[in-house]
Every structure is written in structure tokens, then in C-alpha cells.
Amino acid sequence: MSAGSGTTWTNDRVEQLKTLWIEGLSASQIASQLGGVTRNAVIGKVHRLGLSGRQKTSTRPVKKAKPESKQVAKQPRKPAKARTAVGATAAQARSPSHLPEPLPQKLAEKNNVIPMSRYLTIQELDAHTCRWPIGDPQSPQFRYCGAPTDPGQIYCGPCSQKAYLPRESKRRPAATTNQQPMWRKFR
């Protein structure tokens, strides 16, 4: 008798199980044909009867063994030639006027490099230096940006852009009125 299902494994049902198993049916298919048992009950009974030694039926094709070939070093690829639009000349294709203009913000970020000599330890910071962390806090080389800040600010201009998001992207979606607090869901 399987625990919890209430179905007994009679000798007839066991014989039917063995027959269906040998025919290659899956545990789910056998459970539906027998009725009143689950797939897991069938798997358990097959295991207890020691029937699990059949060949696995695979729907994937068997890969053929490839003959061993001599390994040849791969040649580096040559760069592809630039393609030009139909009717365009090579001079037009190379002209910088066809390239997109870089965004001013990205250009500013690119050009904003803080020299390593300006990096400060926590003891060297004062009220007018940037406190943007640089590196791993667990490392002895951990430093802060150290660039000059505007009065009342803790970060310099470039670090402020990294630290603060525009107000509209910070807003959370409004909660629905029928939503209960999280602690009420678990009572």
C-alpha cells in the first residue's frame, strides 16, 4: 500500500505494471493506465521491484564519433574591408561627417579623469573635498576622490552625476489601495 494514496498494489496491478514497464512506457503513462496511482508511486514501486534496469529511450540522435584530425593552428582573421553605400565613393565613406557626433555628457565623463595624486585617505578629507569612494574598502589602497566640492556638497560634480539619479527615475510606483502590508500576509 502506498502511503497516503489509499491504493493497494495487488498482484494483478503489479503484473500490469511490470508489463507496461517492459514495453517502455513512462511512469506517467503507466500511472494513467493503472488509475488511482501517481507517477511517483509508480517510480517507487518500480524501484522496489528492481525493474529500473531498462534502457533509457532517448529522442535525441546519437552523435557519431568524429575521426581525430591533426590540430592546425588557427590563422588570425583579416579585418573586413569597409563597405560603402551604392554610388558612394571611398572618400565619402571615410569622411568624418558620416560619423555620429559624440554626446557632450559622455565626452565630459570620458575627459573627467581624476589624477591618482588627488586621491585621499579618510584622515586627509576635509569639508571641501569629495568623499566618493575609490576601490575596495577592505584594501589598504582604498581612497576617496578628493576633488574640490561646492559648498554644502559631499561629492564633486562628476561624482555627483554618478551618485544621484534624476528625481523622476527615483519614484516608486504607487501602491494599490487593496494591497495589504507585508506582515499581514503571514498571519
Backbone as CSV, one residue per row, in Angstrom:
resi,resn,N_x,N_y,N_z,CA_x,CA_y,CA_z,C_x,C_y,C_z
1,MET,0.844,-1.187,0.000,0.000,0.000,0.000,0.882,1.241,0.000
2,SER,0.589,2.189,-0.845,1.387,3.405,-0.880,0.879,4.367,0.180
3,ALA,1.802,5.074,0.772,1.450,5.969,1.870,0.622,7.128,1.361
4,GLY,-0.549,7.308,1.906,-1.365,8.472,1.606,-2.280,8.317,0.420
5,SER,-2.043,7.396,-0.507,-2.903,7.324,-1.680,-4.082,6.404,-1.458
6,GLY,-3.975,5.424,-0.568,-5.085,4.523,-0.279,-5.229,3.414,-1.298
7,THR,-4.362,3.317,-2.298,-4.439,2.277,-3.319,-3.472,1.162,-2.959
8,THR,-3.959,-0.069,-3.022,-3.082,-1.204,-2.736,-2.501,-1.719,-4.036
9,TRP,-1.324,-2.267,-3.936,-0.678,-2.873,-5.092,-1.032,-4.359,-5.074
10,THR,-2.087,-4.706,-5.769,-2.465,-6.116,-5.867,-1.514,-6.811,-6.822
11,ASN,-1.536,-8.143,-6.789,-0.664,-8.910,-7.690,-0.981,-8.596,-9.145
12,ASP,-2.272,-8.425,-9.468,-2.655,-8.108,-10.852,-2.089,-6.749,-11.278
13,ARG,-2.182,-5.767,-10.385,-1.678,-4.427,-10.714,-0.157,-4.441,-10.851
14,VAL,0.526,-5.227,-10.009,1.984,-5.330,-10.093,2.387,-5.968,-11.413
15,GLU,1.678,-7.028,-11.829,1.977,-7.681,-13.110,1.732,-6.724,-14.271
16,GLN,0.637,-5.964,-14.191,0.341,-4.986,-15.245,1.441,-3.912,-15.281
17,LEU,1.891,-3.493,-14.092,2.979,-2.517,-14.004,4.240,-3.050,-14.668
18,LYS,4.601,-4.309,-14.366,5.798,-4.914,-14.954,5.688,-4.962,-16.471
19,THR,4.519,-5.374,-16.970,4.317,-5.477,-18.420,4.470,-4.110,-19.091
20,LEU,3.810,-3.105,-18.530,3.873,-1.763,-19.121,5.291,-1.189,-19.042
21,TRP,5.992,-1.499,-17.960,7.360,-1.016,-17.798,8.276,-1.623,-18.850
22,ILE,8.138,-2.928,-19.068,8.966,-3.618,-20.061,8.656,-3.113,-21.465
23,GLU,7.384,-2.734,-21.714,7.005,-2.191,-23.026,7.627,-0.816,-23.273
24,GLY,8.143,-0.202,-22.214,8.840,1.071,-22.389,8.007,2.295,-22.099
25,LEU,6.826,2.118,-21.491,6.008,3.276,-21.168,6.657,4.073,-20.039
26,SER,6.393,5.363,-20.020,6.931,6.218,-18.957,6.113,6.016,-17.690
27,ALA,6.646,6.475,-16.567,5.947,6.339,-15.290,4.624,7.089,-15.314
28,SER,4.573,8.228,-15.966,3.324,8.990,-16.068,2.284,8.228,-16.873
29,GLN,2.709,7.622,-17.980,1.782,6.855,-18.810,1.258,5.638,-18.061
30,ILE,2.132,4.966,-17.324,1.717,3.791,-16.551,0.727,4.208,-15.472
31,ALA,0.989,5.325,-14.788,0.091,5.798,-13.737,-1.287,6.094,-14.291
32,SER,-1.361,6.689,-15.471,-2.673,6.998,-16.045,-3.394,5.732,-16.489
33,GLN,-2.672,4.724,-16.973,-3.313,3.468,-17.386,-3.782,2.661,-16.188
34,LEU,-2.991,2.640,-15.121,-3.393,1.895,-13.932,-4.531,2.610,-13.211
35,GLY,-4.474,3.916,-13.156,-5.501,4.694,-12.472,-5.366,4.589,-10.966
36,GLY,-5.586,5.692,-10.279,-5.546,5.700,-8.828,-4.155,5.744,-8.231
37,VAL,-3.112,5.843,-9.043,-1.751,5.959,-8.537,-1.076,7.140,-9.221
38,THR,-0.090,7.671,-8.552,0.644,8.803,-9.111,1.896,8.317,-9.827
39,ARG,2.476,9.194,-10.557,3.731,8.899,-11.246,4.797,8.500,-10.232
40,ASN,4.866,9.230,-9.116,5.870,8.922,-8.099,5.626,7.565,-7.454
41,ALA,4.355,7.163,-7.305,4.053,5.841,-6.752,4.561,4.759,-7.695
42,VAL,4.395,4.983,-8.994,4.884,4.020,-9.992,6.404,3.943,-9.926
43,ILE,7.068,5.080,-9.859,8.532,5.102,-9.796,9.015,4.368,-8.552
44,GLY,8.366,4.618,-7.416,8.754,3.940,-6.180,8.572,2.438,-6.264
45,LYS,7.445,1.993,-6.834,7.180,0.551,-6.936,8.170,-0.101,-7.892
46,VAL,8.471,0.548,-9.002,9.445,0.020,-9.960,10.800,-0.132,-9.284
47,HIS,11.159,0.846,-8.490,12.443,0.791,-7.783,12.462,-0.355,-6.771
48,ARG,11.381,-0.501,-6.012,11.324,-1.573,-5.011,11.307,-2.952,-5.651
49,LEU,10.721,-3.060,-6.851,10.694,-4.344,-7.556,12.010,-4.615,-8.279
50,GLY,12.864,-3.616,-8.373,14.146,-3.791,-9.048,14.020,-3.797,-10.559
51,LEU,13.023,-3.113,-11.094,12.791,-3.093,-12.544,13.502,-1.937,-13.242
52,SER,14.214,-1.142,-12.538,14.729,0.087,-13.134,15.929,-0.121,-14.043
53,GLY,16.237,-1.331,-14.437,17.412,-1.575,-15.258,17.160,-1.544,-16.742
54,ARG,16.080,-0.937,-17.217,15.822,-0.915,-18.661,16.628,0.174,-19.338
55,GLN,16.745,0.072,-20.645,17.468,1.060,-21.439,16.676,2.360,-21.454
56,LYS,17.383,3.447,-21.368,16.726,4.740,-21.466,16.376,4.983,-22.919
57,THR,15.165,5.446,-23.138,14.769,5.788,-24.500,15.030,7.266,-24.685
58,SER,15.841,7.574,-25.663,16.216,8.955,-25.904,15.676,9.387,-27.249
59,THR,15.135,10.594,-27.293,14.646,11.129,-28.559,15.749,11.868,-29.304
60,ARG,16.878,12.113,-28.635,17.985,12.812,-29.286,18.777,11.839,-30.148
61,PRO,19.207,12.271,-31.320,20.021,11.392,-32.156,21.401,11.195,-31.535
62,VAL,21.943,10.027,-31.724,23.261,9.708,-31.190,24.305,10.368,-32.080
63,LYS,25.245,11.065,-31.458,26.293,11.734,-32.223,27.328,10.705,-32.648
64,LYS,27.727,10.801,-33.902,28.763,9.914,-34.412,30.117,10.445,-33.976
65,ALA,31.004,9.524,-33.667,32.346,9.924,-33.265,33.069,10.514,-34.467
66,LYS,33.670,11.660,-34.262,34.408,12.305,-35.336,35.794,11.692,-35.401
67,PRO,36.290,11.461,-36.609,37.656,10.950,-36.704,38.619,12.025,-36.212
68,GLU,39.650,11.568,-35.514,40.616,12.522,-34.986,41.383,13.158,-36.136
69,SER,41.509,14.451,-36.060,42.256,15.160,-37.095,43.415,15.884,-36.435
70,LYS,44.401,16.158,-37.243,45.557,16.889,-36.736,45.122,18.304,-36.394
71,GLN,45.570,18.765,-35.259,45.209,20.118,-34.870,46.078,21.105,-35.631
72,VAL,45.429,22.047,-36.265,46.111,23.065,-37.033,45.873,24.389,-36.329
73,ALA,46.917,25.151,-36.184,46.780,26.459,-35.543,45.881,27.332,-36.406
74,LYS,44.931,27.993,-35.761,44.012,28.857,-36.494,44.742,30.114,-36.937
75,GLN,44.485,30.498,-38.169,45.071,31.705,-38.711,44.232,32.896,-38.246
76,PRO,44.864,33.994,-37.869,44.076,35.165,-37.468,43.308,35.698,-38.669
77,ARG,42.112,36.159,-38.395,41.275,36.694,-39.469,41.783,38.058,-39.910
78,LYS,41.640,38.294,-41.197,41.989,39.605,-41.719,40.806,40.529,-41.476
79,PRO,41.064,41.795,-41.168,39.941,42.707,-40.958,39.132,42.855,-42.243
80,ALA,37.823,42.916,-42.077,36.935,43.045,-43.229,37.079,44.437,-43.828
81,LYS,36.938,44.504,-45.134,37.001,45.798,-45.804,35.722,46.563,-45.508
82,ALA,35.867,47.865,-45.350,34.701,48.700,-45.078,33.815,48.724,-46.315
83,ARG,32.536,48.583,-46.100,31.590,48.616,-47.219,31.089,50.038,-47.399
84,THR,30.862,50.384,-48.640,30.335,51.708,-48.927,28.953,51.556,-49.520
85,ALA,28.164,52.588,-49.373,26.822,52.569,-49.935,26.923,52.594,-51.455
86,VAL,25.884,52.091,-52.104,25.869,52.057,-53.560,25.959,53.490,-54.079
87,GLY,26.897,53.727,-54.957,27.064,55.050,-55.545,27.962,55.964,-54.727
88,ALA,28.342,55.556,-53.533,29.203,56.400,-52.704,30.651,56.134,-53.064
89,THR,31.448,57.136,-52.930,32.865,56.967,-53.214,33.584,56.614,-51.922
90,ALA,34.786,56.118,-52.054,35.568,55.749,-50.880,35.861,56.979,-50.030
91,ALA,36.059,58.128,-50.656,36.342,59.351,-49.908,35.143,59.744,-49.054
92,GLN,33.926,59.574,-49.588,32.730,59.894,-48.809,32.587,58.938,-47.631
93,ALA,32.914,57.688,-47.845,32.762,56.694,-46.784,33.714,56.971,-45.631
94,ARG,34.877,57.551,-45.922,35.871,57.800,-44.886,35.701,59.153,-44.210
95,SER,34.856,60.008,-44.737,34.762,61.358,-44.189,34.130,61.328,-42.800
96,PRO,34.657,62.143,-41.875,34.140,62.145,-40.511,32.729,62.709,-40.400
97,SER,32.215,63.356,-41.453,30.873,63.916,-41.377,29.808,62.818,-41.307
98,HIS,30.148,61.590,-41.706,29.192,60.492,-41.655,29.160,59.823,-40.281
99,LEU,30.105,60.168,-39.424,30.145,59.571,-38.096,29.221,60.339,-37.164
100,PRO,28.550,59.653,-36.229,27.675,60.369,-35.298,28.494,61.223,-34.338
101,GLU,27.931,62.339,-33.973,28.600,63.243,-33.039,28.577,62.613,-31.644
102,PRO,29.681,62.674,-30.901,29.657,62.140,-29.539,28.779,63.007,-28.646
103,LEU,28.106,62.380,-27.720,27.257,63.123,-26.802,28.122,63.933,-25.845
104,PRO,27.737,65.169,-25.552,28.555,66.007,-24.677,28.734,65.382,-23.291
105,GLN,27.686,64.754,-22.762,27.778,64.165,-21.425,28.798,63.033,-21.413
106,LYS,28.738,62.153,-22.436,29.678,61.040,-22.500,31.100,61.559,-22.688
107,LEU,31.244,62.615,-23.469,32.555,63.197,-23.683,33.087,63.791,-22.380
108,ALA,32.208,64.423,-21.613,32.623,65.005,-20.336,33.049,63.908,-19.369
109,GLU,32.291,62.791,-19.329,32.660,61.681,-18.453,34.006,61.102,-18.864
110,LYS,34.219,61.022,-20.169,35.451,60.453,-20.698,36.657,61.311,-20.323
111,ASN,36.485,62.646,-20.410,37.586,63.560,-20.137,37.763,63.839,-18.652
112,ASN,36.845,63.390,-17.828,36.917,63.665,-16.401,37.715,62.571,-15.717
113,VAL,39.009,62.719,-15.705,39.890,61.757,-15.066,40.517,62.444,-13.870
114,ILE,40.368,61.829,-12.732,40.935,62.400,-11.517,42.331,61.834,-11.348
115,PRO,43.346,62.690,-11.208,44.702,62.169,-11.056,44.836,61.390,-9.747
116,MET,45.637,60.323,-9.795,45.846,59.478,-8.623,46.409,60.285,-7.458
117,SER,47.186,61.332,-7.761,47.801,62.122,-6.696,46.750,62.844,-5.857
118,ARG,45.542,63.033,-6.387,44.497,63.728,-5.659,43.718,62.785,-4.739
119,TYR,43.813,61.494,-4.937,43.090,60.547,-4.087,43.535,60.717,-2.642
120,LEU,42.566,60.722,-1.724,42.862,60.981,-0.323,42.413,59.828,0.568
121,THR,43.092,59.672,1.699,42.639,58.716,2.712,41.564,59.403,3.545
122,ILE,40.899,58.653,4.398,39.829,59.237,5.214,40.366,60.302,6.163
123,GLN,41.611,60.149,6.613,42.204,61.134,7.511,42.505,62.449,6.788
124,GLU,42.707,62.402,5.479,43.066,63.598,4.713,41.851,64.385,4.229
125,LEU,40.642,63.824,4.331,39.437,64.511,3.860,39.121,65.701,4.748
126,ASP,38.545,66.753,4.145,38.037,67.867,4.934,36.655,68.238,4.407
127,ALA,36.094,69.335,4.850,34.724,69.712,4.496,34.582,70.099,3.024
128,HIS,35.679,70.316,2.330,35.606,70.798,0.949,36.186,69.807,-0.055
129,THR,36.309,68.538,0.317,36.839,67.524,-0.602,35.800,66.438,-0.837
130,CYS,35.829,65.883,-2.038,34.856,64.867,-2.465,35.075,63.568,-1.695
131,ARG,33.977,62.986,-1.233,34.036,61.757,-0.447,33.634,60.528,-1.257
132,TRP,33.704,60.591,-2.585,33.347,59.434,-3.422,34.388,58.329,-3.216
133,PRO,33.938,57.125,-2.814,34.891,56.040,-2.548,35.503,55.496,-3.836
134,ILE,36.786,55.187,-3.780,37.525,54.627,-4.910,38.177,53.331,-4.439
135,GLY,37.795,52.205,-5.048,38.435,50.930,-4.732,37.686,50.118,-3.693
136,ASP,38.355,49.104,-3.199,37.795,48.158,-2.239,38.031,48.667,-0.819
137,PRO,36.964,48.834,-0.019,37.143,49.336,1.347,38.012,48.433,2.222
138,GLN,38.140,47.158,1.869,38.966,46.238,2.643,40.453,46.354,2.293
139,SER,40.756,47.040,1.201,42.131,47.142,0.717,42.864,48.307,1.383
140,PRO,44.158,48.170,1.615,44.925,49.303,2.155,45.047,50.453,1.155
141,GLN,44.831,50.201,-0.138,44.908,51.252,-1.150,43.582,52.003,-1.302
142,PHE,42.579,51.705,-0.489,41.275,52.361,-0.580,41.438,53.859,-0.346
143,ARG,40.819,54.649,-1.223,40.919,56.103,-1.132,39.565,56.734,-1.460
144,TYR,39.536,58.058,-1.368,38.377,58.851,-1.757,38.810,59.792,-2.870
145,CYS,37.830,60.258,-3.664,38.121,61.098,-4.828,38.997,62.289,-4.440
146,GLY,38.573,63.086,-3.478,39.398,64.194,-3.001,39.324,65.461,-3.826
147,ALA,38.530,65.491,-4.893,38.409,66.698,-5.713,37.652,67.769,-4.918
148,PRO,37.850,69.040,-5.255,37.126,70.105,-4.546,35.619,70.006,-4.797
149,THR,34.832,70.340,-3.778,33.371,70.289,-3.894,32.796,71.688,-3.771
150,ASP,31.554,71.837,-4.199,30.832,73.086,-3.987,30.439,73.160,-2.514
151,PRO,30.222,74.363,-1.980,29.839,74.486,-0.571,28.556,73.696,-0.270
152,GLY,28.588,72.929,0.806,27.427,72.150,1.228,27.272,70.813,0.528
153,GLN,28.156,70.481,-0.401,28.079,69.217,-1.129,29.151,68.264,-0.610
154,ILE,28.859,66.942,-0.698,29.871,65.976,-0.266,30.620,65.361,-1.440
155,TYR,30.084,65.530,-2.666,30.736,64.987,-3.855,31.057,66.118,-4.819
156,CYS,32.087,65.917,-5.637,32.396,66.863,-6.707,31.345,66.696,-7.809
157,GLY,31.379,67.544,-8.825,30.386,67.489,-9.899,30.301,66.141,-10.598
158,PRO,31.414,65.601,-11.113,31.346,64.314,-11.811,30.890,63.164,-10.905
159,CYS,31.326,63.158,-9.650,30.911,62.084,-8.738,29.440,62.234,-8.364
160,SER,28.936,63.482,-8.310,27.516,63.700,-8.034,26.661,63.107,-9.138
161,GLN,27.129,63.210,-10.392,26.377,62.627,-11.505,26.275,61.117,-11.362
162,LYS,27.312,60.488,-10.815,27.273,59.045,-10.596,26.393,58.696,-9.399
163,ALA,26.400,59.568,-8.383,25.741,59.240,-7.118,24.240,59.497,-7.125
164,TYR,23.799,60.533,-7.796,22.401,60.932,-7.711,21.684,60.685,-9.029
165,LEU,20.482,60.114,-8.938,19.649,59.886,-10.112,18.677,61.044,-10.264
166,PRO,18.211,61.299,-11.478,17.179,62.321,-11.643,15.930,61.938,-10.844
167,ARG,15.202,62.932,-10.367,14.075,62.691,-9.479,13.032,61.747,-10.075
168,GLU,12.694,61.859,-11.359,11.640,61.010,-11.934,12.015,59.528,-11.946
169,SER,13.290,59.191,-12.019,13.662,57.781,-12.035,13.693,57.187,-10.632
170,LYS,13.640,58.030,-9.583,13.647,57.524,-8.217,12.250,57.140,-7.737
171,ARG,11.212,57.663,-8.351,9.854,57.441,-7.865,9.468,55.980,-7.958
172,ARG,8.807,55.535,-6.922,8.291,54.170,-6.898,6.860,54.187,-7.410
173,PRO,6.397,53.067,-7.984,5.002,53.031,-8.416,4.079,53.131,-7.201
174,ALA,2.958,53.821,-7.378,2.013,53.999,-6.279,1.413,52.657,-5.886
175,ALA,1.251,52.449,-4.585,0.673,51.196,-4.089,-0.819,51.190,-4.373
176,THR,-1.350,50.024,-4.684,-2.787,49.914,-4.919,-3.503,49.959,-3.580
177,THR,-4.756,50.405,-3.580,-5.486,50.581,-2.327,-5.852,49.260,-1.675
178,ASN,-5.990,48.186,-2.443,-6.376,46.907,-1.849,-5.169,46.093,-1.402
179,GLN,-4.005,46.658,-1.468,-2.801,45.934,-1.083,-2.625,46.002,0.425
180,GLN,-2.391,44.847,1.052,-2.204,44.783,2.494,-0.722,44.875,2.814
181,PRO,-0.404,45.320,4.026,1.005,45.326,4.425,1.565,43.914,4.417
182,MET,2.863,43.801,4.205,3.515,42.504,4.092,3.321,41.658,5.340
183,TRP,3.353,42.268,6.522,3.248,41.489,7.753,1.879,40.863,7.912
184,ARG,0.842,41.407,7.277,-0.499,40.837,7.379,-0.647,39.568,6.561
185,LYS,0.156,39.388,5.543,0.028,38.228,4.665,0.417,36.936,5.365
186,PHE,1.197,37.026,6.418,1.721,35.822,7.045,1.032,35.478,8.360
187,ARG,-0.041,36.116,8.682,-0.746,35.802,9.934,-1.770,34.740,9.733
